[in-house]
Amino acid sequence: MSHKSTAPCEVPIDRIRRPLERILHLENVSGIALIAGAVVALVLANSPVAESVDHFWHNHLHIMLGPISLDESLTHWVNDALMTIFFLVAGLEIKRELVCGDLREPRKAALPAVAAFGGMVVPAALYVLFADSVSGSGWGIPMATDIAFAVGILTLLGNRVPSRLKVFLLTLAIVDDLGAIVVIAIFYTSTVNTIALAVAAGLLATIITLRVLGVWWMPVYILAGSGLWLALFESGVHATLAGVACGLLAPARPRRPHNTEIVATPHSTIDELKAIVFDTRETKSMVDRLIHGLHPLTALFIVPVFALANTGVAISPSALGTAVSSSVGTAVLVGLLIGKPLGIGVAAWLALKVKLAVLPAETNFGHIVGVGLLGGIGFTVSLFISDLAFTDQALVDNAKIAVLVASIAASTIGAAVLIKAGSPTQAQTAADPLTYAELEATQPASFIAASSPNTPSRGSVAQPAHK
């Protein structure tokens, strides 16, 4: 095979496909889709068809898998099955940050990690302080931050906020998600079937063994991952943790380097062409490829469907007043609107005071306070935990209304504080520009690939000499 540069070859459909792919991977589009799903659910729940919609989501879907019978309502299928893919993507993002992102470097990870810890502990503590004995089990509700919603708000502010603040928020929200996942696994699991749990452990060991042996055939992992989900579902441990486990086990480094190209010649054999296709794919890590492929599915289908299935609560003036004044509603509001910014702000201040961390370039402490307020946008995971924490539907509805109110208030106040904190000056930006690695952390891989000066041209592959 010869090694040479090739001119980019663009076909007409690419002029439509490429911009569309970029749009589908933008976080603000994810936030808009999430908000749209919630708005539609609320409109339907407060319309004449509310009873029919509620009946639809409570219809049961029965699936037989040999001796195993799965009979759940559509709402539970969304929460237990579809949301597994959402948590798979969360696990993939955590893995990428641990291996290649800010969580890999202690100095850079310290501030968002410490802030995230404070943003979990303080809201939970305030919730327990304000909740009564009946609603006390919901302390996990105000702990999580909705990544899509929060980053979407930050993105909409554009150049009025520093570019590095998005990296800080993403890292904070990912650590936040990791904490929420641990809380769900430990504290929101009811009875445990030890035999099914042992099967799950065996399947997890099988996935690890396949990785060690260098097996890269995706159907094998899909089959093992599906078995892991089923075993966890039967064990009583929340099945969505299968997604997190598979995400954390995915390889985060590419198997091929990026610095040279291989170009097929007219004399290349079929086997050589197959090798080139394989090598081309392997210049991106499995984690990046899965995030790139699953992001539109989770952002534009799964999360909006989750919002449709879980935010459809009747909100009349009396229901709103009841929810806000109830013990669970007050505790959620205090946890998200006061606990989140207080916990994030105080923890960040302490980390800076003891010189454990430094502020991101171009930012001031006002920006950290603004991000702390955006952390009060609980939404997806908070709604998810609301269903796990309570069996009384009245408590669930009051908690969900409080989460919605807090998320709207947190996004509005947080945006105002960030605008007030100011944007970086041109001198600051020029003195400390955003690095390519940091830029890549804030945008989808497909978008970066189109603009990176080191990205191989279309039809070529970054790879050492192939013999």
KEBA-805030 format. One record per residue (C-alpha): residue number from 1; x, y, z. Coordinates in Angstrom, 1 decimal, decimal comma. Layout:
<minus>
+-----+--------+--------+--------+
!   n !   east !  north !     up !
+-----+--------+--------+--------+
! NUM !      X !      Y !      Z !
...
+-----+--------+--------+--------+
</minus>
This chain:
<minus>
+-----+--------+--------+--------+
!   n !   east !  north !     up !
+-----+--------+--------+--------+
!   1 !    0,0 !    0,0 !    0,0 !
!   2 !    1,2 !    3,5 !   -0,7 !
!   3 !    1,4 !    6,2 !    1,9 !
!   4 !    0,2 !    9,6 !    0,5 !
!   5 !   -2,2 !   12,4 !    1,2 !
!   6 !   -5,5 !   12,4 !   -0,6 !
!   7 !   -7,8 !   15,3 !   -1,4 !
!   8 !  -11,1 !   15,3 !    0,5 !
!   9 !  -13,8 !   13,8 !   -1,6 !
!  10 !  -17,3 !   15,2 !   -0,8 !
!  11 !  -20,5 !   13,9 !   -2,3 !
!  12 !  -23,6 !   16,1 !   -2,4 !
!  13 !  -25,4 !   14,2 !    0,4 !
!  14 !  -22,5 !   15,1 !    2,7 !
!  15 !  -23,5 !   18,8 !    2,5 !
!  16 !  -26,7 !   17,8 !    4,3 !
!  17 !  -25,5 !   14,9 !    6,4 !
!  18 !  -22,5 !   16,5 !    8,0 !
!  19 !  -24,2 !   19,6 !    9,4 !
!  20 !  -27,1 !   17,4 !   10,5 !
!  21 !  -24,7 !   15,1 !   12,4 !
!  22 !  -23,1 !   18,1 !   14,1 !
!  23 !  -26,5 !   19,5 !   15,2 !
!  24 !  -27,6 !   16,1 !   16,6 !
!  25 !  -24,5 !   16,0 !   18,8 !
!  26 !  -24,8 !   19,5 !   20,3 !
!  27 !  -25,6 !   19,6 !   24,0 !
!  28 !  -28,0 !   22,5 !   23,6 !
!  29 !  -30,1 !   20,4 !   21,2 !
!  30 !  -30,2 !   17,7 !   23,9 !
!  31 !  -31,5 !   20,2 !   26,4 !
!  32 !  -34,1 !   21,6 !   24,1 !
!  33 !  -35,4 !   18,0 !   23,3 !
!  34 !  -35,5 !   17,3 !   27,1 !
!  35 !  -37,5 !   20,5 !   27,8 !
!  36 !  -39,8 !   19,8 !   24,8 !
!  37 !  -40,6 !   16,3 !   26,2 !
!  38 !  -41,4 !   17,7 !   29,6 !
!  39 !  -43,6 !   20,5 !   28,3 !
!  40 !  -45,6 !   18,0 !   26,1 !
!  41 !  -46,0 !   15,7 !   29,1 !
!  42 !  -47,3 !   18,6 !   31,3 !
!  43 !  -49,6 !   19,9 !   28,6 !
!  44 !  -51,1 !   16,4 !   28,1 !
!  45 !  -51,4 !   15,8 !   31,9 !
!  46 !  -53,4 !   19,0 !   32,2 !
!  47 !  -55,7 !   18,5 !   29,2 !
!  48 !  -58,9 !   16,5 !   28,6 !
!  49 !  -56,9 !   13,5 !   27,4 !
!  50 !  -54,9 !   13,2 !   30,7 !
!  51 !  -56,7 !   10,0 !   31,8 !
!  52 !  -56,1 !    8,3 !   28,4 !
!  53 !  -52,4 !    9,3 !   28,5 !
!  54 !  -52,0 !    8,0 !   32,1 !
!  55 !  -53,8 !    4,7 !   31,0 !
!  56 !  -51,4 !    4,4 !   28,1 !
!  57 !  -48,3 !    4,6 !   30,2 !
!  58 !  -49,7 !    2,1 !   32,7 !
!  59 !  -50,4 !   -0,5 !   30,0 !
!  60 !  -48,3 !   -3,7 !   30,6 !
!  61 !  -45,9 !   -5,2 !   28,1 !
!  62 !  -45,3 !   -8,9 !   28,8 !
!  63 !  -42,1 !  -10,6 !   27,4 !
!  64 !  -41,2 !  -14,2 !   27,9 !
!  65 !  -37,5 !  -15,2 !   27,7 !
!  66 !  -37,6 !  -19,0 !   28,3 !
!  67 !  -38,4 !  -19,6 !   31,9 !
!  68 !  -38,1 !  -15,8 !   32,7 !
!  69 !  -41,3 !  -13,7 !   32,5 !
!  70 !  -41,0 !   -9,9 !   32,3 !
!  71 !  -44,3 !   -8,1 !   32,9 !
!  72 !  -43,9 !   -4,4 !   33,5 !
!  73 !  -45,9 !   -1,2 !   32,7 !
!  74 !  -44,6 !    1,0 !   29,8 !
!  75 !  -43,4 !    3,5 !   32,4 !
!  76 !  -41,2 !    0,8 !   34,0 !
!  77 !  -39,9 !   -0,4 !   30,7 !
!  78 !  -38,8 !    3,2 !   29,9 !
!  79 !  -37,2 !    3,6 !   33,4 !
!  80 !  -35,6 !    0,2 !   33,6 !
!  81 !  -34,8 !   -0,6 !   30,0 !
!  82 !  -34,5 !    2,5 !   27,9 !
!  83 !  -32,7 !    4,4 !   30,7 !
!  84 !  -30,1 !    1,7 !   30,8 !
!  85 !  -28,8 !    3,1 !   27,5 !
!  86 !  -28,8 !    6,6 !   29,0 !
!  87 !  -26,7 !    5,3 !   31,9 !
!  88 !  -24,5 !    3,4 !   29,5 !
!  89 !  -23,6 !    6,8 !   27,9 !
!  90 !  -23,1 !    8,3 !   31,3 !
!  91 !  -20,7 !    5,4 !   32,1 !
!  92 !  -18,9 !    6,0 !   28,8 !
!  93 !  -18,5 !    9,7 !   29,5 !
!  94 !  -17,1 !    9,0 !   33,0 !
!  95 !  -14,7 !    6,5 !   31,5 !
!  96 !  -13,5 !    9,0 !   28,9 !
!  97 !  -12,9 !   11,6 !   31,6 !
!  98 !  -11,1 !    9,2 !   33,9 !
!  99 !   -8,7 !    8,1 !   31,1 !
! 100 !   -8,4 !   11,0 !   28,7 !
! 101 !  -10,1 !   14,0 !   30,3 !
! 102 !   -9,8 !   16,3 !   33,3 !
! 103 !  -10,4 !   13,5 !   35,8 !
! 104 !   -7,1 !   12,0 !   34,7 !
! 105 !   -5,1 !   15,0 !   36,0 !
! 106 !   -5,6 !   15,5 !   39,8 !
! 107 !   -4,8 !   19,2 !   39,7 !
! 108 !   -7,4 !   19,9 !   37,0 !
! 109 !  -10,0 !   17,5 !   38,4 !
! 110 !   -9,7 !   18,7 !   42,0 !
! 111 !  -11,9 !   21,8 !   41,8 !
! 112 !  -14,9 !   20,3 !   40,0 !
! 113 !  -14,6 !   17,0 !   41,9 !
! 114 !  -14,5 !   18,6 !   45,3 !
! 115 !  -17,3 !   21,0 !   44,3 !
! 116 !  -19,4 !   18,0 !   43,1 !
! 117 !  -18,9 !   16,3 !   46,4 !
! 118 !  -20,1 !   19,3 !   48,3 !
! 119 !  -23,0 !   19,6 !   45,8 !
! 120 !  -24,1 !   16,1 !   46,8 !
! 121 !  -23,6 !   16,1 !   50,5 !
! 122 !  -25,1 !   19,5 !   51,4 !
! 123 !  -28,4 !   19,1 !   49,4 !
! 124 !  -29,0 !   15,6 !   50,9 !
! 125 !  -28,3 !   16,9 !   54,4 !
! 126 !  -30,7 !   19,9 !   53,9 !
! 127 !  -33,3 !   17,6 !   52,5 !
! 128 !  -33,2 !   15,3 !   55,6 !
! 129 !  -33,4 !   18,4 !   57,8 !
! 130 !  -36,6 !   19,7 !   56,1 !
! 131 !  -38,3 !   16,3 !   55,3 !
! 132 !  -40,6 !   14,4 !   57,7 !
! 133 !  -40,4 !   10,7 !   58,5 !
! 134 !  -42,7 !    9,8 !   55,6 !
! 135 !  -40,7 !   11,6 !   52,9 !
! 136 !  -37,3 !   11,1 !   54,4 !
! 137 !  -36,3 !    8,3 !   51,9 !
! 138 !  -36,1 !   10,9 !   49,1 !
! 139 !  -32,8 !   12,4 !   50,2 !
! 140 !  -31,2 !   11,3 !   47,0 !
! 141 !  -33,5 !   13,4 !   44,8 !
! 142 !  -31,6 !   16,8 !   45,1 !
! 143 !  -28,1 !   15,2 !   44,7 !
! 144 !  -27,9 !   15,0 !   40,9 !
! 145 !  -27,4 !   17,6 !   38,2 !
! 146 !  -28,9 !   17,2 !   34,7 !
! 147 !  -26,0 !   17,4 !   32,3 !
! 148 !  -28,0 !   18,1 !   29,1 !
! 149 !  -30,2 !   20,7 !   30,7 !
! 150 !  -27,4 !   22,5 !   32,5 !
! 151 !  -24,9 !   22,5 !   29,6 !
! 152 !  -27,7 !   23,5 !   27,3 !
! 153 !  -28,3 !   26,6 !   29,4 !
! 154 !  -24,6 !   27,4 !   29,5 !
! 155 !  -24,3 !   26,9 !   25,7 !
! 156 !  -27,2 !   29,3 !   25,0 !
! 157 !  -25,2 !   32,0 !   26,9 !
! 158 !  -22,6 !   31,8 !   24,2 !
! 159 !  -19,5 !   34,1 !   24,6 !
! 160 !  -21,0 !   35,8 !   27,6 !
! 161 !  -19,4 !   33,1 !   29,7 !
! 162 !  -15,8 !   31,7 !   29,6 !
! 163 !  -15,3 !   28,7 !   27,3 !
! 164 !  -13,5 !   26,8 !   30,1 !
! 165 !  -16,5 !   27,1 !   32,3 !
! 166 !  -18,2 !   24,4 !   30,2 !
! 167 !  -15,4 !   22,0 !   30,8 !
! 168 !  -15,7 !   22,7 !   34,5 !
! 169 !  -19,5 !   22,1 !   34,5 !
! 170 !  -19,2 !   18,9 !   32,4 !
! 171 !  -16,6 !   17,5 !   34,8 !
! 172 !  -18,7 !   18,5 !   37,9 !
! 173 !  -21,8 !   17,0 !   36,4 !
! 174 !  -20,0 !   13,7 !   35,5 !
! 175 !  -18,7 !   13,3 !   39,0 !
! 176 !  -22,2 !   14,2 !   40,2 !
! 177 !  -23,7 !   11,4 !   38,0 !
! 178 !  -21,1 !    9,0 !   39,4 !
! 179 !  -22,3 !    9,8 !   42,9 !
! 180 !  -25,9 !    9,4 !   42,0 !
! 181 !  -25,2 !    6,0 !   40,4 !
! 182 !  -23,5 !    4,8 !   43,6 !
! 183 !  -26,5 !    6,1 !   45,7 !
! 184 !  -29,0 !    4,3 !   43,5 !
! 185 !  -27,0 !    1,1 !   43,7 !
! 186 !  -26,6 !    1,1 !   47,4 !
! 187 !  -29,6 !    2,9 !   48,9 !
! 188 !  -32,4 !    2,5 !   46,3 !
! 189 !  -32,2 !   -1,3 !   45,9 !
! 190 !  -34,9 !   -3,3 !   47,7 !
! 191 !  -34,7 !   -7,1 !   48,1 !
! 192 !  -31,8 !   -8,9 !   46,5 !
! 193 !  -31,9 !  -12,3 !   44,8 !
! 194 !  -28,4 !  -13,6 !   45,5 !
! 195 !  -28,5 !  -16,3 !   42,7 !
! 196 !  -29,4 !  -13,7 !   40,0 !
! 197 !  -26,7 !  -11,4 !   41,5 !
! 198 !  -24,1 !  -14,2 !   41,3 !
! 199 !  -25,1 !  -14,7 !   37,6 !
! 200 !  -24,6 !  -10,9 !   37,1 !
! 201 !  -21,2 !  -11,1 !   38,6 !
! 202 !  -20,3 !  -14,0 !   36,4 !
! 203 !  -21,4 !  -12,1 !   33,3 !
! 204 !  -19,4 !   -9,1 !   34,4 !
! 205 !  -16,3 !  -11,3 !   34,8 !
! 206 !  -17,0 !  -12,7 !   31,3 !
! 207 !  -17,0 !   -9,2 !   29,8 !
! 208 !  -13,8 !   -8,4 !   31,5 !
! 209 !  -12,2 !  -11,7 !   30,3 !
! 210 !  -13,3 !  -11,0 !   26,7 !
! 211 !  -11,6 !   -7,6 !   26,9 !
! 212 !   -8,4 !   -9,1 !   28,2 !
! 213 !   -8,4 !  -11,8 !   25,5 !
! 214 !   -8,8 !   -9,0 !   22,8 !
! 215 !  -12,2 !  -10,1 !   21,6 !
! 216 !  -13,7 !   -7,1 !   19,7 !
! 217 !  -16,8 !   -8,5 !   18,1 !
! 218 !  -19,6 !   -6,2 !   19,2 !
! 219 !  -22,5 !   -8,8 !   19,1 !
! 220 !  -20,7 !  -10,8 !   21,9 !
! 221 !  -20,7 !   -7,7 !   24,1 !
! 222 !  -24,3 !   -6,8 !   23,3 !
! 223 !  -25,3 !  -10,4 !   24,2 !
! 224 !  -23,3 !  -10,4 !   27,5 !
! 225 !  -24,5 !   -6,9 !   28,4 !
! 226 !  -28,1 !   -7,9 !   27,8 !
! 227 !  -27,6 !  -10,9 !   30,0 !
! 228 !  -26,1 !   -8,6 !   32,7 !
! 229 !  -29,1 !   -6,3 !   32,5 !
! 230 !  -31,5 !   -9,3 !   32,8 !
! 231 !  -29,6 !  -10,7 !   35,7 !
! 232 !  -29,6 !   -7,4 !   37,6 !
! 233 !  -33,3 !   -6,9 !   36,8 !
! 234 !  -34,1 !  -10,3 !   38,4 !
! 235 !  -31,7 !   -9,7 !   41,3 !
! 236 !  -33,5 !   -6,6 !   42,6 !
! 237 !  -30,5 !   -4,3 !   42,0 !
! 238 !  -31,5 !   -1,6 !   39,7 !
! 239 !  -31,0 !   -2,9 !   36,1 !
! 240 !  -29,8 !    0,5 !   34,8 !
! 241 !  -26,5 !   -0,2 !   36,6 !
! 242 !  -25,7 !   -2,7 !   33,8 !
! 243 !  -25,4 !    0,2 !   31,5 !
! 244 !  -23,0 !    2,0 !   33,8 !
! 245 !  -20,8 !   -1,1 !   34,3 !
! 246 !  -20,6 !   -1,8 !   30,5 !
! 247 !  -19,7 !    1,9 !   29,9 !
! 248 !  -16,9 !    1,8 !   32,5 !
! 249 !  -15,5 !   -1,4 !   31,0 !
! 250 !  -15,3 !    0,0 !   27,4 !
! 251 !  -11,8 !    0,8 !   26,1 !
! 252 !  -11,2 !    4,6 !   26,1 !
! 253 !   -8,0 !    4,6 !   24,1 !
! 254 !   -7,8 !    4,0 !   20,3 !
! 255 !   -6,1 !    0,8 !   19,2 !
! 256 !   -4,4 !    2,7 !   16,3 !
! 257 !   -2,5 !    6,0 !   16,4 !
! 258 !   -3,4 !    9,1 !   14,5 !
! 259 !   -0,2 !   10,4 !   12,9 !
! 260 !    0,1 !    8,7 !    9,5 !
! 261 !   -2,2 !    7,7 !    6,6 !
! 262 !   -2,8 !    4,6 !    4,6 !
! 263 !   -4,4 !    4,9 !    1,2 !
! 264 !   -5,7 !    2,0 !   -0,8 !
! 265 !   -4,3 !    1,5 !   -4,3 !
! 266 !   -6,1 !    0,0 !   -7,3 !
! 267 !   -4,1 !   -3,2 !   -6,7 !
! 268 !   -5,3 !   -3,6 !   -3,1 !
! 269 !   -6,9 !   -6,9 !   -2,3 !
! 270 !  -10,2 !   -7,4 !   -0,6 !
! 271 !   -8,5 !   -8,5 !    2,6 !
! 272 !   -6,3 !   -5,4 !    2,5 !
! 273 !   -9,3 !   -3,2 !    2,0 !
! 274 !  -11,0 !   -4,9 !    4,9 !
! 275 !   -7,9 !   -4,2 !    7,1 !
! 276 !   -8,0 !   -0,6 !    6,1 !
! 277 !  -11,7 !   -0,3 !    7,1 !
! 278 !  -10,9 !   -1,9 !   10,4 !
! 279 !   -7,8 !    0,3 !   11,0 !
! 280 !   -9,8 !    3,4 !   10,1 !
! 281 !  -12,4 !    2,5 !   12,7 !
! 282 !   -9,8 !    1,7 !   15,3 !
! 283 !   -8,3 !    5,3 !   15,2 !
! 284 !  -11,2 !    6,2 !   17,4 !
! 285 !  -11,6 !    4,5 !   20,8 !
! 286 !  -14,6 !    2,3 !   21,5 !
! 287 !  -15,8 !    4,8 !   24,0 !
! 288 !  -15,7 !    7,7 !   21,5 !
! 289 !  -17,5 !    5,6 !   18,8 !
! 290 !  -20,2 !    4,5 !   21,2 !
! 291 !  -20,8 !    8,0 !   22,6 !
! 292 !  -20,9 !    9,3 !   19,0 !
! 293 !  -23,4 !    6,7 !   17,9 !
! 294 !  -25,6 !    6,6 !   21,0 !
! 295 !  -25,7 !   10,4 !   21,8 !
! 296 !  -28,5 !   11,2 !   19,3 !
! 297 !  -30,5 !    8,2 !   20,4 !
! 298 !  -30,3 !    9,1 !   24,1 !
! 299 !  -30,6 !   12,9 !   23,6 !
! 300 !  -33,4 !   13,0 !   21,0 !
! 301 !  -35,4 !    9,9 !   21,9 !
! 302 !  -34,7 !    8,2 !   25,2 !
! 303 !  -34,5 !   11,3 !   27,4 !
! 304 !  -37,6 !   13,0 !   25,8 !
! 305 !  -39,5 !    9,7 !   26,1 !
! 306 !  -38,4 !    9,5 !   29,8 !
! 307 !  -39,7 !   13,0 !   30,3 !
! 308 !  -43,0 !   12,1 !   28,6 !
! 309 !  -43,4 !    9,1 !   30,9 !
! 310 !  -42,4 !   10,7 !   34,1 !
! 311 !  -43,2 !   14,4 !   34,2 !
! 312 !  -46,9 !   14,2 !   33,3 !
! 313 !  -48,3 !   15,5 !   36,6 !
! 314 !  -51,4 !   17,7 !   36,9 !
! 315 !  -50,3 !   21,2 !   37,9 !
! 316 !  -53,2 !   23,4 !   39,0 !
! 317 !  -52,6 !   26,4 !   41,3 !
! 318 !  -53,9 !   24,3 !   44,2 !
! 319 !  -51,6 !   21,3 !   43,2 !
! 320 !  -48,7 !   23,6 !   42,9 !
! 321 !  -49,3 !   25,1 !   46,3 !
! 322 !  -49,8 !   21,7 !   47,8 !
! 323 !  -46,6 !   20,4 !   46,3 !
! 324 !  -44,4 !   23,4 !   47,3 !
! 325 !  -45,8 !   23,5 !   50,9 !
! 326 !  -45,6 !   19,7 !   51,4 !
! 327 !  -42,7 !   18,3 !   53,4 !
! 328 !  -41,2 !   16,5 !   50,3 !
! 329 !  -41,7 !   19,6 !   48,1 !
! 330 !  -40,1 !   22,0 !   50,5 !
! 331 !  -37,2 !   19,6 !   51,1 !
! 332 !  -36,5 !   19,2 !   47,4 !
! 333 !  -36,7 !   22,9 !   46,7 !
! 334 !  -34,4 !   23,7 !   49,6 !
! 335 !  -32,0 !   20,9 !   48,5 !
! 336 !  -31,8 !   22,0 !   44,9 !
! 337 !  -32,1 !   25,8 !   45,1 !
! 338 !  -30,0 !   26,3 !   48,3 !
! 339 !  -28,1 !   23,1 !   49,0 !
! 340 !  -26,7 !   22,8 !   45,5 !
! 341 !  -25,1 !   26,3 !   45,1 !
! 342 !  -24,2 !   26,3 !   48,8 !
! 343 !  -22,5 !   22,9 !   48,7 !
! 344 !  -20,7 !   23,6 !   45,4 !
! 345 !  -19,7 !   27,1 !   46,4 !
! 346 !  -18,4 !   26,3 !   49,9 !
! 347 !  -16,5 !   23,2 !   48,7 !
! 348 !  -14,9 !   25,1 !   45,8 !
! 349 !  -14,0 !   28,0 !   48,1 !
! 350 !  -12,3 !   25,6 !   50,6 !
! 351 !  -10,4 !   23,8 !   47,8 !
! 352 !   -9,1 !   27,1 !   46,6 !
! 353 !   -8,3 !   28,4 !   50,1 !
! 354 !   -6,1 !   25,4 !   50,9 !
! 355 !   -4,6 !   25,6 !   47,4 !
! 356 !   -5,8 !   22,1 !   46,5 !
! 357 !   -7,1 !   23,5 !   43,2 !
! 358 !   -7,0 !   26,7 !   41,1 !
! 359 !   -9,8 !   28,5 !   39,3 !
! 360 !  -10,1 !   27,7 !   35,6 !
! 361 !   -8,5 !   30,3 !   33,4 !
! 362 !  -10,7 !   33,3 !   32,5 !
! 363 !  -13,1 !   32,6 !   35,4 !
! 364 !  -13,8 !   34,2 !   38,7 !
! 365 !  -15,6 !   32,9 !   41,8 !
! 366 !  -18,9 !   34,5 !   40,5 !
! 367 !  -18,8 !   32,0 !   37,6 !
! 368 !  -18,4 !   29,1 !   40,2 !
! 369 !  -21,5 !   30,4 !   42,1 !
! 370 !  -23,4 !   30,6 !   38,8 !
! 371 !  -22,5 !   27,0 !   37,9 !
! 372 !  -23,5 !   26,0 !   41,5 !
! 373 !  -27,0 !   27,4 !   40,8 !
! 374 !  -27,2 !   25,5 !   37,5 !
! 375 !  -26,3 !   22,4 !   39,5 !
! 376 !  -29,8 !   22,8 !   41,0 !
! 377 !  -31,2 !   21,6 !   37,7 !
! 378 !  -31,9 !   18,1 !   38,9 !
! 379 !  -34,5 !   17,0 !   36,3 !
! 380 !  -33,7 !   13,6 !   34,7 !
! 381 !  -31,9 !   11,7 !   37,5 !
! 382 !  -33,9 !   13,6 !   40,2 !
! 383 !  -37,2 !   12,5 !   38,6 !
! 384 !  -35,7 !    9,0 !   38,2 !
! 385 !  -34,9 !    8,8 !   42,0 !
! 386 !  -38,3 !   10,2 !   42,9 !
! 387 !  -39,9 !    7,0 !   41,4 !
! 388 !  -37,4 !    4,8 !   43,3 !
! 389 !  -37,8 !    6,6 !   46,6 !
! 390 !  -41,6 !    6,5 !   47,1 !
! 391 !  -44,4 !    4,1 !   46,6 !
! 392 !  -47,1 !    6,7 !   47,5 !
! 393 !  -48,1 !    8,4 !   44,2 !
! 394 !  -48,9 !   11,7 !   46,0 !
! 395 !  -45,4 !   11,9 !   47,3 !
! 396 !  -44,0 !   11,1 !   43,8 !
! 397 !  -46,1 !   13,8 !   42,2 !
! 398 !  -45,2 !   16,4 !   44,9 !
! 399 !  -41,5 !   15,6 !   44,5 !
! 400 !  -41,7 !   15,8 !   40,7 !
! 401 !  -43,5 !   19,2 !   40,8 !
! 402 !  -40,9 !   20,5 !   43,2 !
! 403 !  -38,1 !   19,2 !   40,9 !
! 404 !  -39,7 !   21,0 !   37,9 !
! 405 !  -40,1 !   24,3 !   39,8 !
! 406 !  -36,5 !   24,1 !   41,2 !
! 407 !  -35,1 !   23,3 !   37,7 !
! 408 !  -36,8 !   26,3 !   36,1 !
! 409 !  -35,8 !   28,6 !   39,0 !
! 410 !  -32,2 !   27,3 !   39,1 !
! 411 !  -31,7 !   27,7 !   35,3 !
! 412 !  -33,1 !   31,3 !   35,4 !
! 413 !  -31,2 !   32,5 !   38,4 !
! 414 !  -28,0 !   30,7 !   37,4 !
! 415 !  -28,0 !   32,2 !   33,9 !
! 416 !  -28,5 !   35,7 !   35,4 !
! 417 !  -25,6 !   35,2 !   37,8 !
! 418 !  -23,3 !   34,0 !   35,1 !
! 419 !  -24,1 !   37,0 !   32,9 !
! 420 !  -23,5 !   39,3 !   35,8 !
! 421 !  -20,2 !   37,6 !   36,5 !
! 422 !  -19,0 !   38,7 !   33,1 !
! 423 !  -17,2 !   37,3 !   30,1 !
! 424 !  -13,4 !   37,0 !   29,6 !
! 425 !  -11,6 !   39,9 !   27,9 !
! 426 !   -9,8 !   39,4 !   24,6 !
! 427 !   -6,5 !   39,9 !   26,4 !
! 428 !   -7,3 !   37,0 !   28,9 !
! 429 !   -8,4 !   34,7 !   26,1 !
! 430 !   -5,3 !   35,4 !   24,0 !
! 431 !   -3,0 !   35,0 !   27,0 !
! 432 !   -4,4 !   31,6 !   27,9 !
! 433 !   -6,2 !   30,1 !   25,0 !
! 434 !   -8,4 !   27,0 !   25,2 !
! 435 !   -6,3 !   23,9 !   24,3 !
! 436 !   -7,4 !   21,5 !   21,7 !
! 437 !   -7,8 !   18,7 !   24,3 !
! 438 !  -10,0 !   21,0 !   26,4 !
! 439 !  -12,0 !   22,1 !   23,4 !
! 440 !  -12,5 !   18,4 !   22,4 !
! 441 !  -14,0 !   17,8 !   25,9 !
! 442 !  -16,7 !   20,3 !   25,3 !
! 443 !  -17,9 !   19,2 !   21,9 !
! 444 !  -18,8 !   15,9 !   20,1 !
! 445 !  -16,0 !   14,0 !   18,4 !
! 446 !  -17,6 !   14,4 !   15,0 !
! 447 !  -17,6 !   18,2 !   15,2 !
! 448 !  -13,9 !   18,3 !   16,3 !
! 449 !  -12,9 !   15,8 !   13,6 !
! 450 !  -14,2 !   18,2 !   11,0 !
! 451 !  -12,1 !   21,1 !   12,3 !
! 452 !   -8,9 !   19,5 !   13,6 !
! 453 !   -5,8 !   20,4 !   11,6 !
! 454 !   -4,4 !   16,9 !   12,4 !
! 455 !   -7,4 !   14,9 !   11,3 !
! 456 !   -6,7 !   12,7 !    8,3 !
! 457 !   -8,6 !   13,5 !    5,2 !
! 458 !  -11,7 !   11,6 !    4,1 !
! 459 !  -11,0 !    8,2 !    2,8 !
! 460 !   -7,6 !    7,9 !    4,6 !
! 461 !   -6,6 !    6,3 !    7,9 !
! 462 !   -4,1 !    7,4 !   10,6 !
! 463 !   -1,9 !    4,4 !   10,9 !
! 464 !    1,8 !    3,4 !   10,8 !
! 465 !    3,1 !    1,4 !    7,8 !
! 466 !    0,9 !   -1,6 !    7,3 !
! 467 !    2,4 !   -4,7 !    5,9 !
+-----+--------+--------+--------+
</minus>
